[in-house]
């Protein structure tokens, strides 16, 4: 039959308070600085940013014509797509608002009730639809950017994971 008492770990060379005091005093040699090259814990995390610097240094057109699709340009262009979308929504807003008001005023000569209703509906519906379009545009761009970020992070994790 074996002894049920677990083994006791060895005591440190000095108490924690003494170690803290000796580390706090300047001028004395303390433990050597951390050197990642001598770290026995090889977790696969990159020790340098050379790969990331090379990826950032690649030009837009090089990434655009990357046949292997290893470099994503969506995150770089997200703000451009958003501004272009906002401009398109603003142009549509102006066109529909002006057409609705002009159409409503032309109806005033034929049927006053229909003309007033068309103008009021235009003033209420066109801004509401434009606002919903802006929200939808933002949601779509955020979803695509989040999806690309997930893909980039997954690729980076796969590169640094060893089997």
C-alpha positions, 0 to 999 in steps of 0.5 A: 500500500502506498502513502496517500500524502501527496509530495510536498514541493521544494521550498524556494531558496529565499522567502518571497519578501526577501526576494522582492526586497533584493529585486527592488534594490538598484545596483545589484545584479538580478535575474538576466533579462528575458531572451525569447531565443532561450525560452523553452516554451515554444508556442509557435507565436512569432518572435518577429514581425518580419512577415507582417512588415512584408505584408504591410509593405506590399502595394495595393496593386500587388494585393489587387492582382494576388491570384492566390487571394492571400492578401485581402484588400477589403479592409483597406477599401471599406471606408472608400466603399462606405463613402461611395455608398453614402454619396449614392444614397445622398444622390438618390435622396435628392433625386427622389425628394425633388421628383416627389415634391415636383410631382406633388406640386404638379398634382396640385393643379389636378387634385389638391388632396393627391398633391398634398398627400404626395408632398407629405409622403415624399417628405416623410418616406424619402428621408426614412428610406435614406436613413434605413439605406445608410444603416443597411450599408453600414451593417453590410460593410461591417459584416464583410470587414468582420468576416475578412478579419476573421479570415485573416486571424484564422490564417495567422493562427494556422500559420503559427500552429504546429501539428 
